[in-house]
């Protein structure tokens, strides 16, 4: 099967590499062409435009920054034909954005699945992402081999639900990071040995593995290796706030997290790992 993968960012590049490693015939496209060149050496063919990438394949996978970028790639050419094509949208966008894109694809005689992922670069490289799928169940089944080559597939039903789950999970990434940074800051300022604190925490029901995953960053205050940059987490937290407002969930805590991320970006850390929010909480 010929696949076009659009979006060669921090996640798209290793995900496309994983498909190549599994023997798929792959075209890749990125608005910044240089980001796609490394995949040429792995056997990918480079599409020269989004429209060309769509036209070359019957399966199109998108891993882009936001809903605006997804819409631009898919619909900037009003004459774009999707007859017989399936679009798998894997970016983090609002549920309503996903639904609207689905409806547009249907009008153009194509099929659509949403399949945002949880995980970062190492999981993408190893094919161990958590894939949150929604849409026609038969269509998910038909593409399950391809999706499963990228990670572990979880089906949530109709369009919008997987996008909502993704936002709920990313809210936890931000909230847990802020909570742990605050606790670790208190421990440090009180002169308590970090490892002794961690020994207790690891044995308690309060523990989350992400604490140890980012602990080295916090202790060294080195956030330069970004698997998920601050600016992208802020974008997702803003989406969480918008979705929470829509469904009637309080946004008080989300707004506080948003402010922390905004301050972190103002300090010049937009492209650093999201754990750099520690520097705002513990200056």
C-alpha positions in Angstrom: 0.0 0.0 0.0 1.2 3.5 -0.9 1.0 6.0 2.0 1.6 9.7 2.1 2.7 11.1 5.5 2.4 14.8 5.9 4.2 16.6 8.7 7.9 15.9 9.5 8.1 17.5 12.9 9.4 16.1 16.2 6.9 13.3 16.1 6.1 12.9 12.4 9.7 12.2 11.4 10.2 9.1 13.6 6.6 7.9 12.9 7.3 8.0 9.2 10.6 6.3 9.8 8.8 3.5 11.7 6.5 3.0 8.7 9.5 2.7 6.4 11.1 0.2 8.7 8.0 -1.9 8.5 8.3 -2.0 4.7 5.6 0.5 3.6 5.9 2.4 0.4 6.0 6.0 1.7 5.7 9.5 0.3 6.5 12.3 2.8 5.9 16.0 2.7 6.8 18.9 4.9 6.3 22.6 4.4 10.0 23.0 5.4 11.5 20.5 2.9 14.8 20.1 4.8 12.9 18.3 7.6 11.9 15.5 5.2 15.4 14.9 3.6 16.6 12.5 6.3 13.8 10.1 5.4 14.9 9.9 1.7 18.0 7.9 2.9 15.6 5.4 4.5 13.7 4.9 1.3 11.0 7.6 1.4 10.0 9.5 -1.7 9.6 13.3 -1.3 6.4 15.0 -2.4 6.8 18.6 -3.6 3.4 19.8 -2.2 0.6 18.8 0.1 -1.7 18.3 -2.9 0.9 16.1 -4.6 1.2 14.0 -1.4 -2.6 13.6 -1.3 -2.8 12.7 -5.0 0.0 10.1 -4.9 -1.6 7.9 -2.3 -4.9 6.4 -1.2 -3.9 6.7 2.5 -2.9 10.1 3.9 -1.6 10.4 7.4 -1.3 13.9 9.0 0.9 14.8 11.9 0.7 18.6 12.0 0.9 21.5 14.5 -2.8 22.4 14.8 -6.2 22.4 13.2 -5.4 25.4 11.1 -2.4 23.6 9.5 -4.5 20.5 8.9 -7.2 22.5 7.1 -4.6 24.3 5.0 -3.0 21.1 3.8 -6.3 19.3 3.1 -8.5 22.1 1.7 -6.3 25.0 0.4 -6.9 23.5 -3.0 -10.7 23.7 -3.4 -10.5 21.2 -6.3 -8.7 18.6 -4.3 -10.3 15.2 -4.9 -10.5 12.7 -2.0 -12.5 10.0 -3.9 -11.4 6.6 -2.7 -8.9 8.1 -0.2 -8.6 7.7 3.6 -7.3 10.5 5.7 -5.9 9.5 9.2 -5.6 12.7 11.2 -3.1 12.1 14.1 -2.5 15.7 15.3 -3.8 17.2 18.5 -6.8 19.3 17.6 -10.2 20.3 19.1 -12.9 17.6 18.8 -15.1 20.0 16.9 -12.3 20.8 14.4 -11.9 17.0 13.8 -15.6 16.6 13.2 -15.7 19.5 10.7 -12.7 18.1 8.8 -14.5 14.7 8.7 -17.6 16.3 7.2 -15.5 18.1 4.6 -13.7 14.9 3.6 -17.0 13.1 3.3 -18.4 15.8 1.0 -15.3 15.2 -1.2 -16.1 11.4 -1.3 -13.3 10.4 1.1 -13.0 8.6 4.4 -11.7 10.0 7.7 -10.3 8.7 10.9 -8.9 10.6 13.9 -6.0 8.9 15.7 -4.1 11.2 17.9 -1.2 9.7 19.8 0.2 9.7 23.4 3.9 9.4 23.7 7.0 11.2 22.6 10.0 10.6 20.3 11.4 7.4 21.9 7.9 5.7 21.8 7.5 6.9 18.1 10.9 5.4 17.2 10.1 2.1 19.0 6.5 1.8 17.7 5.1 2.0 21.2 2.8 5.1 21.0 -0.7 4.9 22.4 -3.0 5.5 19.5 -6.4 6.8 20.3 -8.7 6.0 17.3 -12.2 7.1 16.5 -14.4 6.9 13.4 -16.0 4.1 11.5 -15.0 0.9 13.2 -14.7 -1.1 10.0 -12.3 1.6 8.6 -10.3 1.4 11.8 -10.1 -2.4 11.5 -9.0 -2.0 7.8 -6.1 0.2 8.8 -5.3 -1.5 12.1 -2.1 -3.2 10.8 -0.6 0.2 9.7 -1.7 1.9 13.0 -0.4 -1.0 15.1 3.0 -0.7 13.5 3.2 2.7 15.2 1.9 1.6 18.6 -0.9 0.2 20.6 -4.4 0.9 19.2 -7.3 2.0 21.4 -10.8 2.5 19.8 -13.2 5.1 21.3 -16.1 5.2 18.9 -17.4 8.1 16.9 -15.4 11.1 15.6 -14.5 13.7 18.3 -14.1 11.2 21.2 -10.5 10.3 20.5 -9.6 14.0 20.2 -11.3 14.6 23.5 -9.4 11.8 25.2 -6.1 13.2 23.8 -6.9 16.6 25.3 -7.8 15.0 28.6 -4.5 13.2 28.7 -2.4 16.2 27.7 -4.1 18.2 30.5 -2.6 15.6 32.8 0.9 16.0 31.3 0.7 19.7 32.2 -1.0 19.4 35.5 1.3 16.7 36.9 4.3 18.6 35.7 3.2 21.8 37.5 2.2 19.8 40.7 5.5 17.9 40.9 7.6 21.0 40.2 5.9 22.8 43.1 6.5 19.9 45.5 10.1 19.5 44.3 10.7 23.2 44.7 9.5 23.1 48.3 11.8 20.1 49.0 14.8 21.9 47.5 14.1 25.2 49.3 13.8 23.4 52.6 17.1 21.6 52.1 15.6 18.1 52.1 17.4 15.4 50.2 15.6 14.8 46.9 16.2 11.1 46.8 14.8 10.6 50.3 11.6 12.5 49.2 11.5 10.3 46.0 11.8 7.1 48.0 8.6 8.0 49.9 6.8 9.3 46.8 7.6 6.1 44.7 6.0 3.9 47.4 2.9 6.1 47.7 -0.3 6.1 45.6 0.7 9.7 44.7 3.5 8.5 42.4 3.4 8.9 38.6 6.2 7.6 36.4 6.5 10.9 34.6 8.1 12.3 37.8 11.1 10.1 37.4 11.1 10.6 33.7 11.7 14.3 34.0 13.6 14.4 37.4 17.0 14.6 35.7 15.8 17.7 33.9 14.6 19.3 37.0 17.7 18.6 39.0 20.1 19.7 36.3 17.9 22.6 35.1 18.8 21.5 31.6 15.7 21.4 29.3 17.4 21.7 25.9 16.6 18.2 24.7 12.9 18.7 23.8 10.7 15.6 23.1 7.7 17.9 23.5 8.4 21.7 23.6 6.8 24.2 25.9 5.1 26.1 23.0 3.3 22.9 21.9 2.1 22.1 25.4 0.8 25.7 25.8 -1.1 25.2 22.5 -2.7 22.0 23.8 -3.5 23.5 27.2 -5.3 26.4 25.4 -7.3 23.7 23.5 -8.1 22.0 26.8 -9.4 25.3 28.2 -11.6 25.9 25.1 -13.0 22.4 25.3 -13.6 22.6 29.0 -15.5 25.9 28.6 -17.6 24.3 25.8 -18.6 21.3 27.9 -19.1 23.2 31.2 -16.0 22.1 33.2 -14.3 24.6 35.4 -11.1 26.1 33.8 -9.7 27.6 37.0 -6.8 25.1 37.2 -6.2 25.1 33.5 -5.9 28.9 33.4 -3.3 28.8 36.1 -1.3 26.2 34.2 -1.7 28.3 31.0 -0.1 31.3 32.9 2.8 29.2 34.0 3.5 28.1 30.4 3.1 31.6 29.1 5.7 32.9 31.6 8.0 30.1 30.7 7.8 31.1 27.0 8.4 34.8 27.9 11.6 33.7 29.6 12.9 32.4 26.2 12.2 28.7 26.7 9.5 28.2 24.0 11.5 25.5 22.2 12.8 23.7 25.3 11.3 20.6 26.8 8.0 21.3 28.6 9.6 20.4 31.9 11.2 23.8 31.6 8.1 25.1 33.3 10.0 24.2 36.5 12.1 27.3 36.0 8.9 29.5 36.3 7.7 27.7 39.4 11.1 27.4 41.1 13.2 30.4 39.8 
